[in-house]
Amino acid sequence: MLRIAVPNKGSLSGPASAMLHEAGYQQRKESKELVLVDPDNQVEFFYLRPRDIAIYVSSGRLDIGITGRDLLLDSGANAEEILPLGFARSTFRYATKPGTAAGVEEFGGMTVATSYEGIVAKHLADHGVDASVVHLDGAVETAIELGVAQVIADVVETGTSLRNAGLEVIGEPIMTSEAIVVRRTGADTDEPKVQQFLRRLQGVLVARSYVMMDYDCRAEDLERAVALTPGLESPTVSPLHNEGWVAVRAMVPAKEAQRIMDDLYEIGARAILTTAIHACRL
């Protein structure tokens, strides 16, 4: 039975469970549940603190985990990323009061407050900067106001909370993060049950990124239409009852669907429809 760690709370928890549900796996109904067995799929889910997941996976006690790239790197665990999942994206950056420093190269002798001391210490070392790192759990922007640090390193989305605290983002991003699947370093990722799990998640990612598009067009316009909707291998083309017309079906990127529909209409295609894809295997 495949043993999988899932975040039990925070920004990773809901989207991770939603993706697993879309992939056909049972998920817990109550947040108090710590373990759930899905006998139909031969999987056992363990709901753990996101920060601990990479450590459990690296120990070999669990086969696979879903966590954040930032949490994996910060843990220093003997685990590696095997599949990015495309949600919970974030950027990790430095911030300080205006005029304090222009970039990481000017942090020498300063103290940096962060919840991710592993990542920050490595980043500073990689840049040859001798600075102290202090660990704080949450609300690190107050560290500067209270004199604990001169610089903070934190997840930045819009930067609004930092500006409200009188701080500004400086330098290049330390890293970008998103939800990922992790496996113990060196473990066999070709194992059939692991590959099946990854295929299911990849199917969800594709299904979320594409829609199925159907339309009718004149046979004489088919080449131009197919150029707009090449599909993954090639579109399906079927003759219609009306002579000289064909029906076309192809997967197209969801974010481009409206533009493609406009372009198809301009070349004479009609009855243009899009439908959601709930699951797939490529």
Disulfide bonds with the S-S distance in Angstrom:
none
